[in-house]
C-alpha cells in the first residue's frame, strides 16, 4: 500500500512539472473547485509571433492547447512578461 501511495505522489509531482509553463511565460487565469483555465504566453520573436498555451479543466477533465499567434491578432491581448 505504501508503494502505491508513493507511486501516485511521484506521478502527480512529475505531471505538474511536465505541464508547467516555461519560466519566462506570462500567465493569467484562475481556478475554482469546479474548473477554470489559464492562458500563458511565451516571449515575442522578431516577427511578432509568440506561443500561447490555453489550459482548461472542469471536474477532473481538461487539457492544454498550444498554438502560435501574432501580437497584432491576439485576442485576448498578449499577457507576457
N, C-alpha and C positions, 0 to 999 in steps of 0.2 A: 504494500500500500504506500509506503514512504517513497518507493521508487517511482510509482505512478504520479504522485504529487510533485516530486522533483522534476519529472519529465514535463508535466503540464506547466509548471512555473518557468522552466527553461524555454519551452516553446512560446509562451506568452512574451517573455523578455526578448527572444530572438525576433519575433514578429513585430514588436514595437520598434526595434532597431531597424529592421529591414524596410519598414514602411514610413520611417521618419522622414520629414522634409530635409533637404540639404541645409547646412548651417547658414548659408548665405541667402536663403529664401525668406521672403516676407510673407507672412501668413495672416489670414483674417477668417474669423468664423466663430462658431460656438457649438456647444453640445448641451443636451438635456438628457435626462434619463430615458427619454423616448426616441431620441435621434438627434441628428444635427448634421453639420457639414463644415468643411474648411476649404478655403482657396489659398494655395501657396504659389507665389510667382518667383521665378528664378531671375538671375541677372539679365539685363538687356544687352544684346550683341550689337555690333557696329551697324547692322542694317535695320535695327529697331525691333527685331524679333526677340521673344522670350518664351520660356516654357511655363505653362500654367498647369497645376495639378489640382483637381477638384475631388474631394473625398466626401462621401455622403454615407449615412448609416441610419437605420431605424430598427429598433428592437432586435439587434443582433445581426441584421443583414445590411450589406452595403458594399462599397468598393471605391476604387480610385481610378480616375481617368486623367491622363496627362496628354497635352497637345501643345502645339506651337501657335502663338498669337503675335500680332504686330501691335506696338504701342498705340498706333493711330486707330486700330479697330477693336481694342479691348473693351468688352462690356461685361461686367463692371470694370472700371479703370484699374490699372495695374496697382497692386498692393505690395510692391517690392521694397527692398531696403534703400 
